[in-house]
Amino acid sequence: MRDNPSFAVDDAEAVKQLIRDNSWATFISHVPEHGLVASHYPVLLEEDAEAIVLLSHVGRPDEEKHQLGQHPMLVVIQGPHGYISPGWYQEQPSVPTWNFAVAHLHGRPEILGDQQNLEVLDALVEHFEQHLDNPQLLHATEASAELAARLAAGTVGFRMRVNRFEAKEKMSQNKPAATIERIIAELRGSGPYAHPGLADRMESINAEALNLGQKGV
């Protein structure tokens, strides 16, 4: 990540919320004699932990590729992001840019036992299924519990306490309220770079500036 203070996020609670809102993560390890290894899996927060603690799993044999637990690992969380055209700015000339939210989380994974791994898998499924009318939980029936046991056998769960993080959220905070509103309108439109999720995030991050702009302050 670019090493400068622009748009930096230092608040651990803000990073936790980014993880809650964007569960799909990239795991990156440097394995001696093999180089970089990357995998992609969903993550959850251990909510009762004060620090940022991730819970997840990898499918076998990814734990061997990463030599999971033997080396530090970088977990990348990426929120909504998208292209911002200079044509959306009132100030001209302007340059194109990219708005984004991202966090780099560093730590060493701790391998979980079989029962803890199953509990993490349960929690992951419940996390996503809870929003559906007919949630399909791993232990809802005897048949699903048998399937869950087979699923758990093919995975390795881990907990990772984050000992260091870098995060940035660039959502046009350095632009006037009128320009931010114009960008949000474009993102909510029907053009090739429309992105309602990014528009929502921009609106949330710039809420104070937009409110002041509407009041004419």
N, C-alpha and C positions, 0 to 999 in steps of 0.2 A: 504494500500500500504506500502511496506517495507520502513521504515523511515531511509533512508540513501541518500547521495548525488549522488550516482552512477546513471548516465543516466537521472538525473532529468531535467525536462523542466520547466523553470521559465518564459518563454516568452509567454505572453497572445496571441500575434498574431499567434504563432506556435500552441497554443491550439485551437484557432479559426479555423485554417486551418485543424486541425485534425477533428474538428466537421464537417466542410464543406465536407470533404472527406469521413466521416463515420457517416451517419445520424442516424443509428439505435442505440437507447440508452436504458439503463436500469434505471428505476426510483426506488429508494429505500427509504422508509419512516419507521420511528419507530413510531407506533401508540400505545399510552397508552392502556393497558389492552388487546391489541391484538398482540403486538410484531412487528416483521419486516414484511413489505409488499413490494413486488416487482412487477413491470409491465414493459412492453417493447413496446416502440413506437418510431417513427421517430421524430427528432427535426430539427429545423432550427435556424440559428442565426438571431437576429435583427441587420441587417448589418449597420444601421445608428447609432447604439449605440457605444459609446467609450469602455465601459466595455463589458465583455462577458455576453450577454443576450440571453437566450434560448426561443424559441416559440414552443409550442407543444400542445397536447391535450391528454385526456384519454377518453376511451369509458365508458359510464355508465354501471355498477355502480362503476367503479374503483375509481372515485373521492371520494366515500364514504369510500371505503376500506383504501385509503391513508389519509382520512380526509384532502383532498387537500386544501392547503392554511393555515391550522391551525398549521402546524409543518414544520421544516426544511426538505429538501429533498436532497438526494444524487443522482446525475445523473452520470452514468458511460458511457463513450464513449470509445469504443475499436477499434483500427485500425487493420491492418493486423498483424497476429502473427503465429508462427509455430515452430515446433521442429527443433533444429539444432544438428546434430549428431557429436560426437567427431571424427568420421571417416572422416569428411570433413576438419579437421584441418591438417596443416602440422606439427604442434607441437604435439609430443606424449610423454607421455600419456596426454590426455585432458579429460575434463568432458563434458557430454551432457548439453545442455541449451535450453532456449526458447527465441526467439526474439519476441518483442512485442512493441506496442504503445498503451498507455492507459491514460485517464484523469478522475479524480474524481472531480466533480463539485458540490459545496455546495451552497445552497440558499433556499429561501422560495418562493414557487409559489404564483403568484398573479392571481386570477381567472379573466378571460376575460368575457365581455358581449357577448351576442349572435352574434351581428354583427362582433365584433372583432374575435370571434371564427371562424365564417364563412370565414373571411379574412385570417386567419391562415391556415385553411383547403385548401382554394384556393391556397395559396402560396406553401403549401406542394405538392399539386398535380402538380402545374406548375413546381416546382423544379425538379421533377422526370420525368414528361412527356416531358419537353422541349427538351430532347435528342432524342426523337422518331420522325419518319417521319410524323406520323399523331397523334399529341398530343391530348389526350382526357382530355380537361379541364372541370372543374366543371360547368362553366357557358358558355360553348360553344353553347348550344342550350337551348330552353325552357324546353325540357324534362330533360336535364342534370341539369339545374338550380333547377327544382323541386326535383330531386334526391338529390342534394346538400343540399337543405333545410331540407329534412328528415334526411340526414346524420348528419348535424349539430345539430339537435335536440337530437341525441343519443350520443353526445360527450360534453366534457367540455374542453374549451381551457384555456391555462395559459401562462403567461410570467414569467420567472425566471431569476432574476438578480443574477449572480454568485458572491458571496462575498468572496469566497475562493476556490482555486483549488490546487490539486496535480497532476502532470503529469510526466510520464516517457516514454522515447523512447529508447529501447535497441535494437540496430541494428548492433551489433558486432563492434562498434566504437573503442573498446579497442584492436582490432586485427590488425595485419599487412595487408597491401593492398592485398598482394597475397592470404592471407587466406580469406579475404572478397570476392575477386573475385571467389575463389573456392566455397565458400558457395553459392554465387549468381548463379553460374553455376549449382550446385546441385538443387537449388530451381527452376531453369528453366528447369530441366530435366524431366524425366518420372518416377522417383522413387516414393515410397509411401509417401514421405514428400514433394513432389514438390508443390511449391506455388508461381506462377509468380507474384502475387500481392505483396507478401512479398519481393521477389527479386527486384521489382521496387522500393519499399520503401527503402530497403537497399542501392540500387544504388543512390537514391536521397540523403539520409542522409550522405552517405560516399563519395559523389562526389569529394570533395576536396582531400581526401586521395587517392582515386582511380586515379585521374588525376596526383597526385604527383608520385604515384607508377608507372604509365605508362611512366612518364618522367624519371624514375630512380633516383628521388631525395630522 
